[in-house]
Amino acid sequence: MTYIHLSGRDLAEKLNRGMQQIHSRRIDMLTRAGHPGGVNGQ
């Protein structure tokens, strides 16, 4: 196992990118669910 030091700023940026990605996916899923042919073809 290799130890990699990240600063608080690096960790915050990494967390923020991950949260933005999750948010984008959720918005996409919700948007498709509201339209015909959206999630699960409904």
PyMOL Python script that loads the backbone (N, CA, C, O; Angstrom):
from pymol import cmd

cmd.read_pdbstr("""\
ATOM      1  N   MET A   1       0.847  -1.171   0.000  1.00  0.00           N
ATOM      2  CA  MET A   1       0.000   0.000   0.000  1.00  0.00           C
ATOM      3  C   MET A   1       0.895   1.238   0.000  1.00  0.00           C
ATOM      4  O   MET A   1       1.853   1.317   0.769  1.00  0.00           O
ATOM      5  N   THR A   2       0.581   2.203  -0.864  1.00  0.00           N
ATOM      6  CA  THR A   2       1.377   3.412  -0.987  1.00  0.00           C
ATOM      7  C   THR A   2       0.641   4.582  -0.352  1.00  0.00           C
ATOM      8  O   THR A   2      -0.547   4.788  -0.602  1.00  0.00           O
ATOM      9  N   TYR A   3       1.339   5.332   0.455  1.00  0.00           N
ATOM     10  CA  TYR A   3       0.763   6.514   1.083  1.00  0.00           C
ATOM     11  C   TYR A   3       0.904   7.695   0.139  1.00  0.00           C
ATOM     12  O   TYR A   3       1.999   7.993  -0.337  1.00  0.00           O
ATOM     13  N   ILE A   4      -0.203   8.360  -0.129  1.00  0.00           N
ATOM     14  CA  ILE A   4      -0.180   9.548  -0.980  1.00  0.00           C
ATOM     15  C   ILE A   4      -0.748  10.705  -0.164  1.00  0.00           C
ATOM     16  O   ILE A   4      -1.900  10.658   0.268  1.00  0.00           O
ATOM     17  N   HIS A   5       0.046  11.725   0.043  1.00  0.00           N
ATOM     18  CA  HIS A   5      -0.398  12.881   0.817  1.00  0.00           C
ATOM     19  C   HIS A   5      -1.135  13.853  -0.089  1.00  0.00           C
ATOM     20  O   HIS A   5      -0.624  14.240  -1.140  1.00  0.00           O
ATOM     21  N   LEU A   6      -2.331  14.243   0.318  1.00  0.00           N
ATOM     22  CA  LEU A   6      -3.079  15.268  -0.386  1.00  0.00           C
ATOM     23  C   LEU A   6      -3.356  16.401   0.591  1.00  0.00           C
ATOM     24  O   LEU A   6      -3.671  16.167   1.758  1.00  0.00           O
ATOM     25  N   SER A   7      -3.237  17.615   0.109  1.00  0.00           N
ATOM     26  CA  SER A   7      -3.536  18.764   0.970  1.00  0.00           C
ATOM     27  C   SER A   7      -5.047  18.879   1.145  1.00  0.00           C
ATOM     28  O   SER A   7      -5.813  18.237   0.426  1.00  0.00           O
ATOM     29  N   GLY A   8      -5.461  19.680   2.080  1.00  0.00           N
ATOM     30  CA  GLY A   8      -6.890  19.926   2.284  1.00  0.00           C
ATOM     31  C   GLY A   8      -7.541  20.481   1.037  1.00  0.00           C
ATOM     32  O   GLY A   8      -8.681  20.141   0.719  1.00  0.00           O
ATOM     33  N   ARG A   9      -6.826  21.329   0.334  1.00  0.00           N
ATOM     34  CA  ARG A   9      -7.349  21.913  -0.909  1.00  0.00           C
ATOM     35  C   ARG A   9      -7.527  20.837  -1.971  1.00  0.00           C
ATOM     36  O   ARG A   9      -8.544  20.814  -2.664  1.00  0.00           O
ATOM     37  N   ASP A  10      -6.546  19.942  -2.104  1.00  0.00           N
ATOM     38  CA  ASP A  10      -6.644  18.848  -3.071  1.00  0.00           C
ATOM     39  C   ASP A  10      -7.832  17.937  -2.756  1.00  0.00           C
ATOM     40  O   ASP A  10      -8.583  17.541  -3.647  1.00  0.00           O
ATOM     41  N   LEU A  11      -7.986  17.613  -1.471  1.00  0.00           N
ATOM     42  CA  LEU A  11      -9.103  16.761  -1.064  1.00  0.00           C
ATOM     43  C   LEU A  11     -10.441  17.441  -1.329  1.00  0.00           C
ATOM     44  O   LEU A  11     -11.387  16.796  -1.781  1.00  0.00           O
ATOM     45  N   ALA A  12     -10.525  18.741  -1.050  1.00  0.00           N
ATOM     46  CA  ALA A  12     -11.761  19.483  -1.279  1.00  0.00           C
ATOM     47  C   ALA A  12     -12.109  19.511  -2.759  1.00  0.00           C
ATOM     48  O   ALA A  12     -13.274  19.351  -3.124  1.00  0.00           O
ATOM     49  N   GLU A  13     -11.114  19.714  -3.615  1.00  0.00           N
ATOM     50  CA  GLU A  13     -11.355  19.726  -5.065  1.00  0.00           C
ATOM     51  C   GLU A  13     -11.831  18.366  -5.548  1.00  0.00           C
ATOM     52  O   GLU A  13     -12.755  18.272  -6.357  1.00  0.00           O
ATOM     53  N   LYS A  14     -11.198  17.319  -5.051  1.00  0.00           N
ATOM     54  CA  LYS A  14     -11.575  15.963  -5.443  1.00  0.00           C
ATOM     55  C   LYS A  14     -13.012  15.654  -5.006  1.00  0.00           C
ATOM     56  O   LYS A  14     -13.791  15.090  -5.775  1.00  0.00           O
ATOM     57  N   LEU A  15     -13.350  16.021  -3.786  1.00  0.00           N
ATOM     58  CA  LEU A  15     -14.704  15.807  -3.276  1.00  0.00           C
ATOM     59  C   LEU A  15     -15.717  16.610  -4.090  1.00  0.00           C
ATOM     60  O   LEU A  15     -16.779  16.099  -4.446  1.00  0.00           O
ATOM     61  N   ASN A  16     -15.388  17.852  -4.380  1.00  0.00           N
ATOM     62  CA  ASN A  16     -16.294  18.715  -5.140  1.00  0.00           C
ATOM     63  C   ASN A  16     -16.555  18.152  -6.534  1.00  0.00           C
ATOM     64  O   ASN A  16     -17.694  18.159  -7.003  1.00  0.00           O
ATOM     65  N   ARG A  17     -15.510  17.665  -7.198  1.00  0.00           N
ATOM     66  CA  ARG A  17     -15.684  17.064  -8.539  1.00  0.00           C
ATOM     67  C   ARG A  17     -16.599  15.847  -8.460  1.00  0.00           C
ATOM     68  O   ARG A  17     -17.474  15.666  -9.306  1.00  0.00           O
ATOM     69  N   GLY A  18     -16.394  15.021  -7.448  1.00  0.00           N
ATOM     70  CA  GLY A  18     -17.224  13.826  -7.281  1.00  0.00           C
ATOM     71  C   GLY A  18     -18.677  14.185  -7.030  1.00  0.00           C
ATOM     72  O   GLY A  18     -19.579  13.560  -7.588  1.00  0.00           O
ATOM     73  N   MET A  19     -18.909  15.188  -6.192  1.00  0.00           N
ATOM     74  CA  MET A  19     -20.278  15.609  -5.891  1.00  0.00           C
ATOM     75  C   MET A  19     -20.947  16.207  -7.120  1.00  0.00           C
ATOM     76  O   MET A  19     -22.135  15.981  -7.351  1.00  0.00           O
ATOM     77  N   GLN A  20     -20.201  16.965  -7.908  1.00  0.00           N
ATOM     78  CA  GLN A  20     -20.756  17.536  -9.144  1.00  0.00           C
ATOM     79  C   GLN A  20     -21.143  16.435 -10.121  1.00  0.00           C
ATOM     80  O   GLN A  20     -22.179  16.519 -10.781  1.00  0.00           O
ATOM     81  N   GLN A  21     -20.313  15.406 -10.211  1.00  0.00           N
ATOM     82  CA  GLN A  21     -20.604  14.298 -11.108  1.00  0.00           C
ATOM     83  C   GLN A  21     -21.865  13.560 -10.664  1.00  0.00           C
ATOM     84  O   GLN A  21     -22.720  13.233 -11.487  1.00  0.00           O
ATOM     85  N   ILE A  22     -21.977  13.302  -9.369  1.00  0.00           N
ATOM     86  CA  ILE A  22     -23.168  12.632  -8.838  1.00  0.00           C
ATOM     87  C   ILE A  22     -24.408  13.484  -9.097  1.00  0.00           C
ATOM     88  O   ILE A  22     -25.442  12.963  -9.515  1.00  0.00           O
ATOM     89  N   HIS A  23     -24.313  14.774  -8.853  1.00  0.00           N
ATOM     90  CA  HIS A  23     -25.444  15.679  -9.067  1.00  0.00           C
ATOM     91  C   HIS A  23     -25.870  15.678 -10.539  1.00  0.00           C
ATOM     92  O   HIS A  23     -27.061  15.630 -10.848  1.00  0.00           O
ATOM     93  N   SER A  24     -24.888  15.730 -11.439  1.00  0.00           N
ATOM     94  CA  SER A  24     -25.195  15.721 -12.876  1.00  0.00           C
ATOM     95  C   SER A  24     -25.915  14.443 -13.281  1.00  0.00           C
ATOM     96  O   SER A  24     -26.878  14.485 -14.047  1.00  0.00           O
ATOM     97  N   ARG A  25     -25.456  13.320 -12.774  1.00  0.00           N
ATOM     98  CA  ARG A  25     -26.101  12.039 -13.091  1.00  0.00           C
ATOM     99  C   ARG A  25     -27.523  11.989 -12.558  1.00  0.00           C
ATOM    100  O   ARG A  25     -28.424  11.501 -13.240  1.00  0.00           O
ATOM    101  N   ARG A  26     -27.733  12.490 -11.346  1.00  0.00           N
ATOM    102  CA  ARG A  26     -29.081  12.484 -10.763  1.00  0.00           C
ATOM    103  C   ARG A  26     -30.014  13.377 -11.561  1.00  0.00           C
ATOM    104  O   ARG A  26     -31.155  12.998 -11.824  1.00  0.00           O
ATOM    105  N   ILE A  27     -29.546  14.561 -11.949  1.00  0.00           N
ATOM    106  CA  ILE A  27     -30.367  15.474 -12.750  1.00  0.00           C
ATOM    107  C   ILE A  27     -30.721  14.823 -14.082  1.00  0.00           C
ATOM    108  O   ILE A  27     -31.862  14.911 -14.535  1.00  0.00           O
ATOM    109  N   ASP A  28     -29.742  14.168 -14.710  1.00  0.00           N
ATOM    110  CA  ASP A  28     -29.976  13.488 -15.979  1.00  0.00           C
ATOM    111  C   ASP A  28     -31.030  12.389 -15.818  1.00  0.00           C
ATOM    112  O   ASP A  28     -31.934  12.268 -16.645  1.00  0.00           O
ATOM    113  N   MET A  29     -30.914  11.598 -14.765  1.00  0.00           N
ATOM    114  CA  MET A  29     -31.877  10.523 -14.526  1.00  0.00           C
ATOM    115  C   MET A  29     -33.273  11.083 -14.276  1.00  0.00           C
ATOM    116  O   MET A  29     -34.251  10.562 -14.811  1.00  0.00           O
ATOM    117  N   LEU A  30     -33.375  12.135 -13.470  1.00  0.00           N
ATOM    118  CA  LEU A  30     -34.674  12.734 -13.176  1.00  0.00           C
ATOM    119  C   LEU A  30     -35.290  13.362 -14.423  1.00  0.00           C
ATOM    120  O   LEU A  30     -36.501  13.279 -14.630  1.00  0.00           O
ATOM    121  N   THR A  31     -34.465  13.983 -15.244  1.00  0.00           N
ATOM    122  CA  THR A  31     -34.955  14.600 -16.472  1.00  0.00           C
ATOM    123  C   THR A  31     -35.487  13.545 -17.434  1.00  0.00           C
ATOM    124  O   THR A  31     -36.560  13.710 -18.013  1.00  0.00           O
ATOM    125  N   ARG A  32     -34.735  12.461 -17.601  1.00  0.00           N
ATOM    126  CA  ARG A  32     -35.180  11.393 -18.492  1.00  0.00           C
ATOM    127  C   ARG A  32     -36.419  10.692 -17.958  1.00  0.00           C
ATOM    128  O   ARG A  32     -37.263  10.248 -18.737  1.00  0.00           O
ATOM    129  N   ALA A  33     -36.540  10.588 -16.643  1.00  0.00           N
ATOM    130  CA  ALA A  33     -37.693   9.908 -16.040  1.00  0.00           C
ATOM    131  C   ALA A  33     -38.986  10.678 -16.306  1.00  0.00           C
ATOM    132  O   ALA A  33     -40.067  10.089 -16.318  1.00  0.00           O
ATOM    133  N   GLY A  34     -38.880  11.987 -16.518  1.00  0.00           N
ATOM    134  CA  GLY A  34     -40.060  12.810 -16.749  1.00  0.00           C
ATOM    135  C   GLY A  34     -40.497  12.880 -18.196  1.00  0.00           C
ATOM    136  O   GLY A  34     -41.481  13.550 -18.510  1.00  0.00           O
ATOM    137  N   HIS A  35     -39.783  12.200 -19.089  1.00  0.00           N
ATOM    138  CA  HIS A  35     -40.106  12.259 -20.521  1.00  0.00           C
ATOM    139  C   HIS A  35     -40.402  10.855 -21.042  1.00  0.00           C
ATOM    140  O   HIS A  35     -39.834   9.876 -20.559  1.00  0.00           O
ATOM    141  N   PRO A  36     -41.301  10.760 -22.039  1.00  0.00           N
ATOM    142  CA  PRO A  36     -41.543   9.441 -22.653  1.00  0.00           C
ATOM    143  C   PRO A  36     -40.251   8.859 -23.196  1.00  0.00           C
ATOM    144  O   PRO A  36     -39.430   9.566 -23.779  1.00  0.00           O
ATOM    145  N   GLY A  37     -40.086   7.578 -22.998  1.00  0.00           N
ATOM    146  CA  GLY A  37     -38.863   6.916 -23.456  1.00  0.00           C
ATOM    147  C   GLY A  37     -37.697   7.166 -22.520  1.00  0.00           C
ATOM    148  O   GLY A  37     -36.547   6.919 -22.883  1.00  0.00           O
ATOM    149  N   GLY A  38     -37.979   7.654 -21.320  1.00  0.00           N
ATOM    150  CA  GLY A  38     -36.924   7.959 -20.351  1.00  0.00           C
ATOM    151  C   GLY A  38     -36.403   6.687 -19.694  1.00  0.00           C
ATOM    152  O   GLY A  38     -36.238   5.665 -20.360  1.00  0.00           O
ATOM    153  N   VAL A  39     -36.150   6.745 -18.415  1.00  0.00           N
ATOM    154  CA  VAL A  39     -35.605   5.616 -17.678  1.00  0.00           C
ATOM    155  C   VAL A  39     -36.513   4.406 -17.819  1.00  0.00           C
ATOM    156  O   VAL A  39     -37.730   4.525 -17.673  1.00  0.00           O
ATOM    157  N   ASN A  40     -35.940   3.249 -18.101  1.00  0.00           N
ATOM    158  CA  ASN A  40     -36.661   1.991 -18.270  1.00  0.00           C
ATOM    159  C   ASN A  40     -37.650   2.013 -19.431  1.00  0.00           C
ATOM    160  O   ASN A  40     -38.556   1.182 -19.490  1.00  0.00           O
ATOM    161  N   GLY A  41     -37.480   2.964 -20.358  1.00  0.00           N
ATOM    162  CA  GLY A  41     -38.340   3.001 -21.549  1.00  0.00           C
ATOM    163  C   GLY A  41     -39.772   3.355 -21.258  1.00  0.00           C
ATOM    164  O   GLY A  41     -40.656   3.082 -22.070  1.00  0.00           O
ATOM    165  N   GLN A  42     -40.022   3.961 -20.109  1.00  0.00           N
ATOM    166  CA  GLN A  42     -41.409   4.303 -19.746  1.00  0.00           C
ATOM    167  C   GLN A  42     -41.749   5.698 -20.182  1.00  0.00           C
ATOM    168  O   GLN A  42     -42.869   6.158 -19.962  1.00  0.00           O
TER     169      GLN A  42
END
""", "prot")
cmd.dss("prot")
cmd.show_as("cartoon", "prot")
cmd.util.cbc("prot")
cmd.orient("prot")
